[in-house]
Amino acid sequence: MSEYVTVETQPTDNPDVLEIITNQRIALSGDEVYNDFEAGDEGSPVAQMLFNGVRGIRALTITGRNMLITRDPDVSWEEIVDEVRDALRDFFL
């Protein structure tokens, strides 16, 4: 396991969906798709941590080292990305 977690962002065609690319493998057993809070709250440990710890996530898809996050438009991407970065660092370290 790496001693640090990197987080890069990649915009998509939808302003409410952002791709996050990390240097850590997040999905360990195939793709994970969570279309709402309830699904994420019962999902993998990473999904549970993100849905419960990061305000503004409406939906989440995790594939390998990448995530597609759909946000609540009332929450800024800066806030979400900062909280996701901190949450992942705490989770993996």
GIBEL-V343216 format. One record per residue. N is the residue number from 1. RES is the residue in one letter. PHI is phi in whole degrees, -180 to 180 (none if undefined). D_CENTER is the distance of its C-alpha to the mean C-alpha in Angstrom with 2 decimals. Layout:
n=N res=RES phi=PHI d_center=D_CENTER
n=N res=RES phi=PHI d_center=D_CENTER
//
This chain:
n=1 res=M phi=none d_center=18.77
n=2 res=S phi=-66 d_center=18.39
n=3 res=E phi=-80 d_center=19.39
n=4 res=Y phi=-145 d_center=16.58
n=5 res=V phi=-120 d_center=12.99
n=6 res=T phi=-102 d_center=12.73
n=7 res=V phi=-134 d_center=10.06
n=8 res=E phi=-117 d_center=11.45
n=9 res=T phi=-116 d_center=10.79
n=10 res=Q phi=-137 d_center=12.68
n=11 res=P phi=-67 d_center=13.90
n=12 res=T phi=-120 d_center=14.75
n=13 res=D phi=-67 d_center=17.89
n=14 res=N phi=-97 d_center=16.32
n=15 res=P phi=-65 d_center=15.89
n=16 res=D phi=-101 d_center=13.40
n=17 res=V phi=-129 d_center=10.99
n=18 res=L phi=-132 d_center=9.38
n=19 res=E phi=-94 d_center=8.55
n=20 res=I phi=-117 d_center=6.91
n=21 res=I phi=-115 d_center=9.25
n=22 res=T phi=-120 d_center=9.80
n=23 res=N phi=-96 d_center=13.11
n=24 res=Q phi=-114 d_center=12.10
n=25 res=R phi=-75 d_center=12.11
n=26 res=I phi=-97 d_center=9.13
n=27 res=A phi=-92 d_center=10.78
n=28 res=L phi=-90 d_center=14.28
n=29 res=S phi=-134 d_center=16.20
n=30 res=G phi=93 d_center=15.39
n=31 res=D phi=-70 d_center=12.92
n=32 res=E phi=-121 d_center=11.03
n=33 res=V phi=-126 d_center=11.13
n=34 res=Y phi=-125 d_center=10.65
n=35 res=N phi=-84 d_center=12.66
n=36 res=D phi=-163 d_center=12.85
n=37 res=F phi=-58 d_center=12.48
n=38 res=E phi=-59 d_center=15.28
n=39 res=A phi=-65 d_center=13.88
n=40 res=G phi=-67 d_center=10.61
n=41 res=D phi=-67 d_center=13.03
n=42 res=E phi=-109 d_center=15.03
n=43 res=G phi=-87 d_center=12.55
n=44 res=S phi=-64 d_center=11.74
n=45 res=P phi=-57 d_center=11.66
n=46 res=V phi=-65 d_center=8.05
n=47 res=A phi=-62 d_center=7.26
n=48 res=Q phi=-60 d_center=10.12
n=49 res=M phi=-62 d_center=9.22
n=50 res=L phi=-71 d_center=6.10
n=51 res=F phi=-63 d_center=8.33
n=52 res=N phi=-86 d_center=11.29
n=53 res=G phi=-111 d_center=10.52
n=54 res=V phi=-121 d_center=8.78
n=55 res=R phi=-69 d_center=11.29
n=56 res=G phi=105 d_center=10.93
n=57 res=I phi=-82 d_center=8.09
n=58 res=R phi=-98 d_center=10.49
n=59 res=A phi=-149 d_center=9.05
n=60 res=L phi=-151 d_center=6.34
n=61 res=T phi=-124 d_center=7.68
n=62 res=I phi=-117 d_center=7.22
n=63 res=T phi=-137 d_center=10.33
n=64 res=G phi=59 d_center=11.68
n=65 res=R phi=-100 d_center=10.14
n=66 res=N phi=-114 d_center=8.12
n=67 res=M phi=-136 d_center=5.26
n=68 res=L phi=-109 d_center=6.77
n=69 res=I phi=-111 d_center=5.80
n=70 res=T phi=-102 d_center=9.16
n=71 res=R phi=-106 d_center=10.31
n=72 res=D phi=-77 d_center=13.48
n=73 res=P phi=-61 d_center=15.86
n=74 res=D phi=-80 d_center=17.36
n=75 res=V phi=-112 d_center=14.53
n=76 res=S phi=-72 d_center=14.47
n=77 res=W phi=-63 d_center=11.84
n=78 res=E phi=-58 d_center=13.27
n=79 res=E phi=-64 d_center=12.61
n=80 res=I phi=-63 d_center=8.94
n=81 res=V phi=-63 d_center=8.44
n=82 res=D phi=-60 d_center=10.94
n=83 res=E phi=-69 d_center=9.53
n=84 res=V phi=-63 d_center=6.08
n=85 res=R phi=-58 d_center=8.69
n=86 res=D phi=-63 d_center=11.03
n=87 res=A phi=-64 d_center=9.16
n=88 res=L phi=-66 d_center=8.38
n=89 res=R phi=-62 d_center=11.98
n=90 res=D phi=-64 d_center=13.37
n=91 res=F phi=-67 d_center=11.97
n=92 res=F phi=-90 d_center=13.36
n=93 res=L phi=-108 d_center=16.42
//
